[in-house]
Amino acid sequence: MSDSIGIPTDCTPEPATSSRDRLLEVAERLFMERGYSVIKLRDVADELGVRVASLYYHFPGGKQELFTEVLEQAMERMRRDLEEAIAHADASTLGRLTAAGRYFLTQHKIDVYRMLESDLDEIGAEDRAAIESTVYQSLMMPLVRVFASETVGADPAHAPLLAGSFLSIVQAIHHLPDEFGSPIPKDHMVEYMATLLVRGLDCTSRSVDPTP
């Protein structure tokens, strides 16, 4: 078995795309798509074609340290790219939501709620709190700001509820298997659902209050 991401030596410079970056890229895909509790370090090592011991060189803390680093890096990238997608979209609420939804379709099929409800049960309390905050700031807050803007017409206090609902819808669309056989492309599904949500807000935001 090759050990191309093993311990570097002084006479062997790191390639442009470092072994650590390659490890993080593979681990991100596996963790995001299958979950922390399911993936073992052996799975990551096998995907890379290296020994498990090589992973400990980069992450002495093992799977939890690797997962935490993967999530922090992925969430920061997604926050930045999501905000950029929204900023460059049509200024309308529909335009910004559609751009956000289509951006999510380009990313790994993350099951955010599984991650928060199940995967993080296996993480230490301190790391868990930090991860929950990072996920909220990266995936939810850009959407919360869209729904809280004056152009939407909704009560800003309801923005987190609306953002969470939209994120759930987009995730459901993203996870639809190809075998589902829908003739409608997923990016069109996202735009359609965003349209329904925006039109619903236009009709109900001034007359319906979900607060008990």
Residue frames as a rotation matrix with the C-alpha (Angstrom) as fourth column:
MET 1
0.576 0.817 0.000 0.00
0.817 -0.576 0.000 0.00
0.000 0.000 -1.000 0.00
SER 2
-0.138 -0.589 0.796 1.29
0.513 -0.730 -0.452 3.45
0.848 0.346 0.402 -0.90
ASP 3
0.208 0.190 -0.960 1.89
0.947 -0.286 0.148 5.93
-0.247 -0.939 -0.240 1.88
SER 4
-0.268 -0.375 0.887 1.90
0.781 -0.624 -0.028 9.12
0.564 0.686 0.460 -0.15
ILE 5
0.448 0.382 0.808 0.38
-0.115 -0.872 0.476 11.22
0.886 -0.307 -0.347 2.61
GLY 6
0.577 -0.280 -0.767 2.77
0.761 0.524 0.382 9.92
0.295 -0.804 0.516 5.23
ILE 7
0.633 -0.387 -0.671 5.37
0.361 -0.619 0.697 11.83
-0.685 -0.683 -0.252 7.20
PRO 8
0.934 -0.315 0.170 7.23
0.027 -0.412 -0.911 14.28
0.357 0.855 -0.377 4.95
THR 9
0.376 -0.880 -0.290 11.03
0.870 0.227 0.438 14.39
-0.319 -0.417 0.851 5.02
ASP 10
0.238 -0.360 -0.902 13.37
0.029 -0.926 0.377 17.36
-0.971 -0.116 -0.210 4.73
CYS 11
-0.759 -0.640 -0.122 14.47
-0.129 -0.036 0.991 16.21
-0.638 0.768 -0.055 1.29
THR 12
-0.645 0.626 0.439 10.92
0.746 0.391 0.538 15.69
0.165 0.675 -0.719 -0.01
PRO 13
-0.956 0.285 -0.064 9.07
-0.262 -0.933 -0.247 19.01
-0.130 -0.219 0.967 -0.35
GLU 14
-0.288 0.940 0.183 5.32
0.286 0.267 -0.920 19.06
-0.914 -0.213 -0.346 0.05
PRO 15
-0.583 0.157 0.797 3.50
0.807 0.000 0.590 19.15
0.093 0.988 -0.127 -3.32
ALA 16
-0.850 0.270 0.452 1.47
-0.151 -0.948 0.281 22.23
0.504 0.171 0.846 -4.30
THR 17
0.338 0.925 0.173 -1.65
-0.636 0.089 0.767 20.51
0.694 -0.369 0.618 -3.03
SER 18
-0.503 -0.708 0.496 -0.32
-0.832 0.241 -0.500 19.23
0.234 -0.664 -0.710 0.27
SER 19
-0.709 0.181 -0.682 -0.95
0.177 0.981 0.077 15.78
0.683 -0.066 -0.728 1.64
ARG 20
-0.839 0.412 -0.356 -2.82
0.339 -0.117 -0.934 17.39
-0.427 -0.903 -0.042 4.54
ASP 21
-0.510 0.664 -0.547 -5.13
-0.740 -0.663 -0.115 19.25
-0.439 0.346 0.829 2.16
ARG 22
-0.492 0.296 -0.819 -5.84
-0.558 0.615 0.557 16.04
0.668 0.731 -0.137 0.27
LEU 23
-0.842 0.161 -0.515 -6.62
0.461 0.709 -0.533 14.28
0.280 -0.687 -0.671 3.53
LEU 24
-0.722 0.583 -0.373 -9.02
-0.040 -0.573 -0.819 17.06
-0.691 -0.576 0.437 4.54
GLU 25
-0.499 0.530 -0.686 -10.73
-0.867 -0.300 0.399 16.99
0.005 0.793 0.609 1.15
VAL 26
-0.552 0.258 -0.793 -11.40
-0.112 0.920 0.377 13.24
0.826 0.296 -0.479 1.31
ALA 27
-0.836 0.211 -0.507 -12.42
0.549 0.314 -0.774 13.32
-0.004 -0.926 -0.378 4.97
GLU 28
-0.731 0.597 -0.331 -14.84
-0.462 -0.790 -0.403 16.19
-0.502 -0.141 0.853 4.32
ARG 29
-0.400 0.595 -0.697 -16.65
-0.770 0.195 0.608 14.27
0.498 0.780 0.380 1.60
LEU 30
-0.547 0.152 -0.823 -16.94
0.259 0.966 0.007 11.12
0.796 -0.209 -0.568 3.72
PHE 31
-0.870 0.196 -0.452 -18.00
0.432 -0.141 -0.891 12.88
-0.239 -0.970 0.038 6.93
MET 32
-0.711 0.603 -0.361 -20.50
-0.595 -0.790 -0.148 15.16
-0.375 0.110 0.920 5.23
GLU 33
-0.308 0.605 -0.734 -22.17
-0.778 0.284 0.561 12.49
0.548 0.744 0.383 3.13
ARG 34
-0.056 0.246 -0.968 -22.14
0.113 0.964 0.239 9.57
0.992 -0.096 -0.082 5.59
GLY 35
0.793 0.463 0.395 -21.78
-0.263 -0.324 0.909 11.08
0.549 -0.825 -0.135 9.06
TYR 36
-0.027 -0.851 0.524 -19.25
-0.908 -0.198 -0.369 11.19
0.418 -0.486 -0.767 11.86
SER 37
0.165 0.144 0.976 -20.56
-0.794 0.607 0.045 8.13
-0.585 -0.782 0.215 13.69
VAL 38
0.943 0.262 0.203 -20.41
-0.089 0.791 -0.605 5.94
-0.320 0.553 0.770 10.58
ILE 39
0.699 -0.710 -0.091 -17.01
-0.192 -0.064 -0.979 6.91
0.689 0.702 -0.181 9.20
LYS 40
0.824 -0.557 -0.101 -13.89
0.340 0.345 0.875 5.40
-0.452 -0.756 0.474 10.75
LEU 41
0.284 -0.813 -0.509 -10.31
-0.646 -0.554 0.525 6.49
-0.709 0.180 -0.682 10.22
ARG 42
-0.425 -0.407 0.808 -9.86
0.219 0.820 0.528 3.22
-0.878 0.401 -0.260 8.32
ASP 43
0.491 0.687 0.536 -12.42
0.729 0.013 -0.684 4.45
-0.477 0.726 -0.495 5.76
VAL 44
0.867 -0.225 -0.445 -10.47
-0.328 -0.929 -0.170 7.66
-0.375 0.293 -0.879 5.21
ALA 45
-0.105 -0.984 0.143 -7.16
-0.554 0.177 0.813 5.80
-0.826 0.007 -0.564 4.97
ASP 46
-0.191 0.092 0.977 -8.58
0.549 0.835 0.028 3.27
-0.814 0.542 -0.210 2.51
GLU 47
0.825 0.556 0.107 -9.97
0.422 -0.477 -0.771 6.05
-0.377 0.681 -0.628 0.33
LEU 48
0.693 -0.636 -0.339 -6.52
-0.664 -0.746 0.043 7.64
-0.281 0.195 -0.940 0.21
GLY 49
0.815 -0.389 -0.431 -4.68
0.048 0.785 -0.618 4.34
0.578 0.482 0.658 -0.16
VAL 50
-0.197 -0.885 0.422 -2.53
-0.511 -0.275 -0.815 4.88
0.837 -0.376 -0.398 2.93
ARG 51
-0.462 -0.030 -0.886 -2.05
0.625 0.698 -0.350 3.43
0.629 -0.716 -0.304 6.39
VAL 52
0.668 0.740 -0.085 -4.17
0.530 -0.393 0.752 4.63
0.523 -0.547 -0.654 9.30
ALA 53
0.265 -0.649 -0.713 -0.97
0.868 -0.162 0.470 5.55
-0.420 -0.744 0.520 11.14
SER 54
-0.613 -0.510 0.604 -0.29
0.751 -0.614 0.244 8.20
0.246 0.603 0.759 8.49
LEU 55
0.219 0.793 0.568 -3.45
0.406 -0.604 0.686 10.05
0.887 0.080 -0.454 9.50
TYR 56
0.774 0.065 -0.630 -2.24
0.633 -0.115 0.766 10.35
-0.023 -0.991 -0.130 13.08
TYR 57
-0.383 -0.924 0.009 0.84
0.919 -0.380 0.100 12.23
-0.089 0.047 0.995 11.89
HIS 58
-0.652 0.196 0.732 -1.40
0.236 -0.866 0.442 15.06
0.720 0.461 0.519 10.71
PHE 59
0.128 0.788 0.602 -4.08
-0.637 -0.400 0.659 14.65
0.760 -0.468 0.451 13.40
PRO 60
-0.803 -0.561 -0.200 -2.67
-0.204 0.575 -0.792 13.13
0.559 -0.596 -0.577 16.61
GLY 61
-0.653 0.612 0.447 -6.09
-0.634 -0.119 -0.764 13.51
-0.414 -0.782 0.465 18.27
GLY 62
-0.806 0.273 0.524 -7.58
0.367 0.927 0.081 11.00
-0.464 0.258 -0.848 15.87
LYS 63
-0.439 0.688 0.577 -11.04
0.851 0.113 0.513 11.08
0.288 0.717 -0.635 14.33
GLN 64
0.496 0.695 -0.520 -12.50
0.821 -0.570 0.021 13.84
-0.283 -0.438 -0.854 16.52
GLU 65
-0.085 -0.610 -0.788 -9.63
0.138 -0.791 0.597 16.23
-0.987 -0.058 0.152 15.78
LEU 66
-0.902 -0.228 0.367 -9.88
0.362 0.066 0.930 15.45
-0.236 0.971 0.023 12.07
PHE 67
-0.106 0.957 0.269 -13.67
0.972 0.042 0.231 15.94
0.210 0.286 -0.935 12.06
THR 68
0.452 0.260 -0.853 -13.41
0.603 -0.794 0.078 19.25
-0.657 -0.549 -0.516 13.92
GLU 69
-0.480 -0.723 -0.498 -10.79
0.024 -0.578 0.816 20.58
-0.877 0.380 0.294 11.51
VAL 70
-0.795 0.246 0.555 -12.76
0.607 0.287 0.742 19.38
0.024 0.926 -0.377 8.49
LEU 71
0.187 0.981 -0.046 -15.95
0.982 -0.185 0.042 21.02
0.033 -0.053 -0.998 9.72
GLU 72
0.271 -0.142 -0.952 -14.34
0.355 -0.905 0.236 24.33
-0.895 -0.402 -0.195 10.63
GLN 73
-0.749 -0.634 -0.190 -12.64
0.024 -0.312 0.950 24.56
-0.662 0.707 0.250 7.25
ALA 74
-0.672 0.551 0.495 -15.72
0.721 0.336 0.606 23.48
0.168 0.764 -0.623 5.30
MET 75
0.313 0.870 -0.380 -18.09
0.925 -0.370 -0.085 25.81
-0.215 -0.325 -0.921 7.14
GLU 76
-0.030 -0.394 -0.918 -15.81
0.146 -0.911 0.386 28.82
-0.989 -0.123 0.085 6.72
ARG 77
-0.942 -0.320 0.101 -15.53
0.120 -0.041 0.992 28.15
-0.314 0.946 0.077 3.00
MET 78
-0.407 0.866 0.292 -19.28
0.877 0.280 0.391 27.65
0.256 0.414 -0.873 2.66
ARG 79
0.292 0.482 -0.826 -20.09
0.702 -0.694 -0.157 30.81
-0.649 -0.534 -0.541 4.63
ARG 80
-0.420 -0.562 -0.713 -17.81
-0.074 -0.761 0.644 32.87
-0.905 0.323 0.278 2.41
ASP 81
-0.986 -0.001 0.167 -19.07
0.163 0.209 0.964 31.35
-0.036 0.978 -0.206 -0.84
LEU 82
-0.192 0.981 -0.024 -22.74
0.981 0.192 0.018 31.46
0.023 -0.020 -1.000 0.21
GLU 83
0.204 0.218 -0.954 -22.50
0.427 -0.897 -0.114 35.13
-0.881 -0.384 -0.276 1.12
GLU 84
-0.714 -0.533 -0.453 -20.80
-0.191 -0.474 0.859 35.82
-0.673 0.701 0.237 -2.20
ALA 85
-0.798 0.478 0.366 -23.52
0.587 0.485 0.648 33.96
0.133 0.732 -0.668 -4.13
ILE 86
0.179 0.904 -0.388 -26.23
0.943 -0.271 -0.195 35.97
-0.281 -0.331 -0.901 -2.37
ALA 87
-0.018 -0.267 -0.964 -24.38
0.173 -0.950 0.260 39.26
-0.985 -0.163 0.063 -2.86
HIS 88
-0.855 -0.400 -0.331 -24.03
-0.249 -0.243 0.938 38.70
-0.456 0.884 0.108 -6.62
ALA 89
-0.571 0.722 0.391 -27.62
0.801 0.595 0.070 37.54
-0.182 0.353 -0.918 -7.12
ASP 90
-0.265 0.654 0.708 -30.60
0.310 -0.638 0.705 39.55
0.913 0.406 -0.033 -8.26
ALA 91
-0.878 -0.209 0.430 -31.46
-0.263 -0.539 -0.800 41.89
0.399 -0.816 0.419 -5.38
SER 92
0.113 0.988 0.107 -34.98
-0.759 0.016 0.650 40.49
0.641 -0.155 0.752 -5.01
THR 93
0.046 -0.008 0.999 -35.76
-0.868 0.495 0.044 38.03
-0.495 -0.869 0.016 -2.23
LEU 94
0.900 0.341 0.273 -36.49
-0.160 0.839 -0.520 35.36
-0.406 0.424 0.809 -4.83
GLY 95
0.696 -0.688 -0.205 -33.20
-0.298 -0.017 -0.954 36.02
0.653 0.725 -0.217 -6.59
ARG 96
-0.138 -0.793 0.593 -31.16
-0.926 -0.109 -0.362 35.78
0.352 -0.599 -0.719 -3.40
LEU 97
0.226 0.285 0.931 -32.91
-0.684 0.727 -0.057 32.64
-0.694 -0.624 0.359 -2.15
THR 98
0.990 0.141 -0.029 -32.57
-0.114 0.647 -0.754 30.93
-0.087 0.749 0.657 -5.52
ALA 99
0.374 -0.924 -0.077 -28.88
-0.533 -0.146 -0.834 31.77
0.759 0.353 -0.547 -5.66
ALA 100
-0.192 -0.410 0.892 -28.39
-0.975 0.182 -0.126 30.42
-0.110 -0.894 -0.434 -2.14
GLY 101
0.557 0.502 0.661 -30.28
-0.453 0.851 -0.265 27.22
-0.696 -0.152 0.702 -2.91
ARG 102
0.948 -0.231 -0.221 -28.38
-0.119 0.388 -0.914 26.62
0.296 0.892 0.340 -6.12
TYR 103
0.043 -0.966 0.255 -25.11
-0.847 -0.171 -0.504 27.15
0.530 -0.194 -0.825 -4.29
PHE 104
0.007 -0.003 1.000 -26.02
-0.822 0.569 0.007 24.41
-0.569 -0.822 0.001 -1.80
LEU 105
0.906 0.393 0.160 -26.67
-0.226 0.765 -0.603 22.05
-0.359 0.510 0.782 -4.72
THR 106
0.589 -0.756 -0.286 -23.01
-0.407 0.028 -0.913 22.39
0.698 0.654 -0.292 -5.73
GLN 107
-0.208 -0.682 0.701 -21.77
-0.954 -0.015 -0.298 21.19
0.214 -0.731 -0.648 -2.33
HIS 108
-0.921 -0.123 -0.369 -21.56
-0.038 0.972 -0.230 17.80
0.387 -0.198 -0.901 -0.64
LYS 109
0.022 0.994 -0.108 -24.93
-0.054 0.109 0.993 16.40
0.998 -0.016 0.056 0.42
ILE 110
-0.907 -0.393 0.152 -24.72
-0.125 -0.092 -0.988 17.55
0.402 -0.915 0.035 4.03
ASP 111
0.144 0.920 -0.363 -27.41
0.501 0.249 0.829 16.34
0.853 -0.302 -0.425 6.40
VAL 112
-0.449 -0.405 0.797 -27.20
-0.314 -0.763 -0.564 19.26
0.837 -0.504 0.215 8.82
TYR 113
0.292 0.668 0.684 -29.88
-0.877 -0.098 0.471 18.04
0.382 -0.737 0.557 11.19
ARG 114
0.849 -0.130 -0.513 -28.43
0.211 0.972 0.104 14.54
0.485 -0.197 0.852 11.42
MET 115
-0.140 -0.986 0.086 -25.10
0.381 -0.134 -0.915 16.16
0.914 -0.096 0.394 12.18
LEU 116
-0.439 -0.010 0.898 -26.52
-0.599 -0.742 -0.301 18.30
0.670 -0.670 0.320 14.97
GLU 117
0.441 0.769 0.464 -28.85
-0.870 0.238 0.432 15.68
0.221 -0.594 0.774 16.46
SER 118
0.999 -0.003 -0.053 -26.78
0.009 0.993 0.122 12.51
0.052 -0.122 0.991 16.10
ASP 119
0.430 -0.903 -0.012 -23.16
0.458 0.230 -0.859 13.00
0.778 0.364 0.512 15.08
LEU 120
-0.111 -0.532 0.839 -22.39
-0.400 -0.749 -0.528 15.63
0.910 -0.394 -0.129 17.70
ASP 121
0.855 0.418 0.309 -23.54
-0.459 0.329 0.825 13.33
0.243 -0.847 0.473 20.50
GLU 122
0.773 -0.611 -0.172 -20.17
0.624 0.781 0.034 11.63
0.114 -0.134 0.984 20.11
ILE 123
-0.006 -0.767 0.642 -18.21
0.387 -0.594 -0.706 14.89
0.922 0.245 0.300 20.35
GLY 124
-0.539 -0.283 -0.793 -16.95
0.841 -0.137 -0.523 16.48
0.039 -0.949 0.312 23.56
ALA 125
0.376 0.839 -0.393 -19.17
0.859 -0.474 -0.191 19.22
-0.347 -0.266 -0.900 24.99
GLU 126
0.050 -0.418 -0.907 -16.72
0.058 -0.905 0.421 22.07
-0.997 -0.074 -0.021 24.32
ASP 127
-0.914 -0.404 0.028 -16.09
0.024 0.016 1.000 21.07
-0.404 0.915 -0.005 20.70
ARG 128
-0.386 0.850 0.358 -19.80
0.922 0.369 0.118 20.40
-0.032 0.375 -0.926 20.20
ALA 129
0.412 0.556 -0.722 -20.78
0.568 -0.776 -0.273 23.93
-0.712 -0.298 -0.636 21.27
ALA 130
-0.313 -0.626 -0.714 -18.15
-0.248 -0.672 0.698 25.43
-0.917 0.395 0.055 18.97
ILE 131
-0.930 -0.022 0.368 -19.27
0.317 0.462 0.829 23.28
-0.188 0.887 -0.422 16.04
GLU 132
-0.022 0.998 0.051 -22.96
0.969 0.034 -0.245 24.13
-0.246 0.044 -0.968 16.55
SER 133
0.349 0.093 -0.933 -22.11
0.159 -0.987 -0.039 27.83
-0.924 -0.135 -0.359 16.56
THR 134
-0.655 -0.690 -0.309 -19.95
-0.233 -0.205 0.951 27.48
-0.719 0.694 -0.027 13.44
VAL 135
-0.719 0.455 0.525 -22.66
0.689 0.562 0.457 25.59
-0.087 0.691 -0.718 11.53
TYR 136
0.311 0.894 -0.322 -25.30
0.827 -0.422 -0.372 28.17
-0.469 -0.151 -0.871 12.48
GLN 137
0.172 -0.311 -0.935 -23.12
-0.108 -0.949 0.295 31.14
-0.979 0.050 -0.197 11.53
SER 138
-0.771 -0.628 -0.111 -22.08
-0.201 0.074 0.977 29.57
-0.605 0.775 -0.183 8.23
LEU 139
-0.859 0.435 0.270 -25.25
0.491 0.550 0.676 27.96
0.145 0.713 -0.686 6.87
MET 140
0.021 0.963 -0.269 -28.09
0.998 -0.036 -0.051 29.72
-0.059 -0.267 -0.962 8.65
MET 141
-0.064 -0.026 -0.998 -27.02
0.471 -0.882 -0.008 33.33
-0.880 -0.470 0.069 9.21
PRO 142
-0.957 -0.241 -0.164 -26.65
-0.019 -0.510 0.860 34.27
-0.290 0.826 0.483 5.52
LEU 143
-0.559 0.824 0.091 -30.24
0.542 0.281 0.792 33.05
0.627 0.492 -0.603 5.02
VAL 144
0.020 0.533 -0.846 -31.46
0.962 -0.241 -0.129 34.69
-0.273 -0.811 -0.517 8.23
ARG 145
-0.577 -0.308 -0.756 -30.17
0.197 -0.951 0.237 38.02
-0.792 -0.012 0.610 6.94
VAL 146
-0.940 0.308 0.145 -32.10
0.118 -0.105 0.987 37.57
0.319 0.946 0.063 3.70
PHE 147
-0.162 0.957 -0.239 -35.36
0.763 0.275 0.585 36.91
0.625 -0.088 -0.775 5.53
ALA 148
0.022 0.127 -0.992 -34.71
0.889 -0.456 -0.038 39.69
-0.457 -0.881 -0.123 8.06
SER 149
-0.907 -0.413 0.078 -34.22
0.398 -0.783 0.478 42.34
-0.136 0.465 0.875 5.38
GLU 150
-0.504 0.731 -0.460 -36.91
-0.240 -0.630 -0.739 44.97
-0.830 -0.262 0.493 4.95
THR 151
-0.574 0.256 -0.778 -37.64
-0.818 -0.128 0.561 43.90
0.044 0.958 0.283 1.37
VAL 152
-0.923 0.205 -0.324 -39.05
0.171 0.977 0.130 40.54
0.343 0.065 -0.937 2.51
GLY 153
-0.267 0.862 0.430 -41.87
-0.595 -0.499 0.630 41.98
0.758 -0.088 0.647 4.58
ALA 154
0.334 0.341 -0.879 -41.71
0.407 0.789 0.461 39.27
0.850 -0.512 0.125 7.24
ASP 155
0.934 -0.049 0.354 -41.27
-0.341 -0.423 0.840 39.88
0.109 -0.905 -0.411 10.94
PRO 156
0.102 -0.983 -0.155 -37.47
-0.702 0.039 -0.711 39.77
0.704 0.182 -0.686 11.51
ALA 157
-0.164 -0.120 0.979 -38.15
-0.918 0.382 -0.107 37.68
-0.362 -0.916 -0.173 14.61
HIS 158
0.707 0.510 0.491 -39.36
-0.286 0.840 -0.461 34.90
-0.647 0.186 0.739 12.30
ALA 159
0.463 -0.567 -0.681 -36.23
-0.871 -0.151 -0.467 35.00
0.162 0.810 -0.564 10.11
PRO 160
-0.591 -0.722 0.360 -34.51
-0.767 0.641 0.026 32.01
-0.250 -0.261 -0.933 11.81
LEU 161
-0.042 0.673 0.738 -37.65
-0.097 0.732 -0.674 29.89
-0.994 -0.100 0.035 11.36
LEU 162
0.849 0.391 -0.355 -37.89
-0.341 -0.107 -0.934 30.82
-0.403 0.914 0.042 7.69
ALA 163
0.103 -0.906 -0.411 -34.18
-0.987 -0.042 -0.156 30.27
0.124 0.422 -0.898 7.11
GLY 164
-0.604 -0.314 0.733 -34.29
-0.531 0.844 -0.076 26.84
-0.595 -0.435 -0.676 8.73
SER 165
0.352 0.827 0.438 -37.34
-0.049 0.484 -0.874 25.88
-0.935 0.286 0.211 6.69
PHE 166
0.785 -0.086 -0.613 -35.73
-0.613 -0.244 -0.751 26.92
-0.085 0.966 -0.244 3.42
LEU 167
-0.290 -0.957 -0.009 -32.49
-0.957 0.289 0.025 25.11
-0.021 0.016 -1.000 4.27
SER 168
-0.355 0.240 0.903 -34.49
-0.265 0.901 -0.343 21.94
-0.897 -0.361 -0.257 5.02
ILE 169
0.734 0.679 -0.033 -36.30
-0.173 0.139 -0.975 22.18
-0.657 0.721 0.219 1.68
VAL 170
0.488 -0.624 -0.610 -33.05
-0.857 -0.210 -0.471 22.62
0.167 0.752 -0.637 -0.25
GLN 171
-0.524 -0.692 0.496 -31.43
-0.780 0.624 0.048 19.72
-0.343 -0.362 -0.867 1.58
ALA 172
0.078 0.648 0.758 -34.39
-0.100 0.761 -0.640 17.49
-0.992 -0.025 0.124 0.75
ILE 173
0.894 0.214 -0.393 -34.09
-0.379 -0.107 -0.919 18.41
-0.239 0.971 -0.015 -2.94
HIS 174
0.099 -0.961 -0.258 -30.33
-0.986 -0.060 -0.154 17.84
0.133 0.269 -0.954 -2.91
HIS 175
-0.581 -0.352 0.734 -30.77
-0.592 0.801 -0.084 14.37
-0.559 -0.484 -0.674 -1.39
LEU 176
0.586 0.810 -0.018 -33.31
-0.577 0.402 -0.711 13.20
-0.569 0.427 0.703 -3.97
PRO 177
-0.213 -0.691 0.691 -31.77
0.105 0.687 0.719 10.13
-0.971 0.226 -0.074 -5.65
ASP 178
-0.724 -0.116 -0.680 -31.33
-0.624 -0.312 0.717 10.13
-0.295 0.943 0.153 -9.41
GLU 179
-0.929 0.371 0.000 -33.58
0.349 0.874 0.339 7.07
0.126 0.315 -0.941 -9.49
PHE 180
-0.437 0.795 -0.422 -36.43
0.204 -0.369 -0.907 9.36
-0.876 -0.482 -0.001 -8.40
GLY 181
-0.522 0.131 0.842 -36.76
0.834 0.285 0.473 10.11
-0.178 0.950 -0.258 -12.08
SER 182
0.317 0.663 -0.679 -38.08
0.436 -0.737 -0.516 13.66
-0.842 -0.133 -0.523 -11.83
PRO 183
0.291 -0.174 0.941 -38.13
0.939 -0.133 -0.316 15.49
0.180 0.976 0.125 -15.18
ILE 184
0.923 0.072 0.378 -37.50
0.021 -0.990 0.139 18.76
0.384 -0.120 -0.915 -13.32
PRO 185
-0.030 -0.997 -0.076 -33.83
0.362 0.060 -0.930 19.66
0.932 -0.055 0.359 -12.76
LYS 186
0.077 0.052 -0.996 -32.95
0.990 0.116 0.082 20.21
0.120 -0.992 -0.042 -9.12
ASP 187
-0.877 -0.411 -0.247 -31.97
0.442 -0.893 -0.083 23.84
-0.187 -0.182 0.965 -9.65
HIS 188
-0.608 0.748 0.266 -35.45
-0.184 -0.458 0.870 24.45
0.773 0.480 0.416 -11.08
MET 189
0.172 0.631 -0.756 -36.97
0.684 0.476 0.552 22.71
0.709 -0.612 -0.350 -8.05
VAL 190
-0.446 -0.434 -0.783 -35.07
0.874 -0.400 -0.276 25.10
-0.193 -0.807 0.558 -5.80
GLU 191
-0.989 0.078 0.123 -36.33
-0.034 -0.945 0.326 28.15
0.142 0.318 0.937 -7.71
TYR 192
-0.254 0.961 -0.110 -39.90
0.054 0.128 0.990 26.82
0.966 0.245 -0.084 -7.65
MET 193
0.180 0.303 -0.936 -39.85
0.899 0.335 0.282 26.21
0.399 -0.892 -0.212 -3.89
ALA 194
-0.746 -0.470 -0.472 -38.27
0.610 -0.766 -0.202 29.61
-0.267 -0.438 0.858 -3.29
THR 195
-0.809 0.510 0.291 -41.05
-0.138 -0.647 0.750 31.15
0.571 0.567 0.594 -5.38
LEU 196
0.107 0.879 -0.465 -43.73
0.439 0.378 0.815 29.40
0.892 -0.292 -0.345 -3.32
LEU 197
-0.106 -0.224 -0.969 -42.11
0.994 -0.044 -0.099 30.58
-0.020 -0.974 0.227 -0.11
VAL 198
-0.948 -0.295 -0.117 -41.80
0.289 -0.955 0.066 34.19
-0.132 0.028 0.991 -1.25
ARG 199
-0.542 0.818 0.193 -45.38
-0.148 -0.319 0.936 34.30
0.827 0.479 0.294 -2.53
GLY 200
0.166 0.583 -0.796 -46.60
0.725 0.475 0.499 32.76
0.668 -0.660 -0.344 0.70
LEU 201
-0.499 -0.421 -0.757 -44.79
0.828 -0.489 -0.274 35.44
-0.255 -0.764 0.593 2.67
ASP 202
-0.952 0.166 0.259 -46.38
-0.022 -0.875 0.484 38.12
0.307 0.455 0.836 0.53
CYS 203
-0.160 0.983 -0.092 -49.82
-0.034 0.088 0.996 36.74
0.987 0.162 0.020 1.42
THR 204
0.556 0.494 -0.668 -49.41
0.470 0.476 0.743 35.81
0.685 -0.728 0.032 5.07
SER 205
-0.411 -0.861 -0.300 -46.54
0.700 -0.087 -0.709 37.66
0.584 -0.501 0.638 6.72
ARG 206
-0.798 0.123 0.590 -48.80
-0.319 -0.917 -0.240 40.46
0.511 -0.380 0.771 7.91
SER 207
0.112 0.973 0.200 -51.65
-0.819 -0.024 0.573 38.25
0.563 -0.228 0.795 9.07
VAL 208
0.801 0.132 -0.584 -50.12
0.094 0.936 0.340 35.06
0.591 -0.327 0.737 10.52
ASP 209
0.109 -0.758 0.643 -47.97
-0.912 -0.333 -0.238 34.91
0.395 -0.560 -0.728 13.63
PRO 210
0.253 -0.020 -0.967 -46.51
-0.033 0.999 -0.030 31.45
0.967 0.040 0.253 14.44
THR 211
-0.783 -0.574 0.239 -45.49
-0.226 -0.096 -0.969 32.59
0.579 -0.813 -0.055 17.91
PRO 212
-0.289 0.713 -0.639 -47.69
0.774 0.567 0.282 30.93
0.563 -0.413 -0.715 20.59
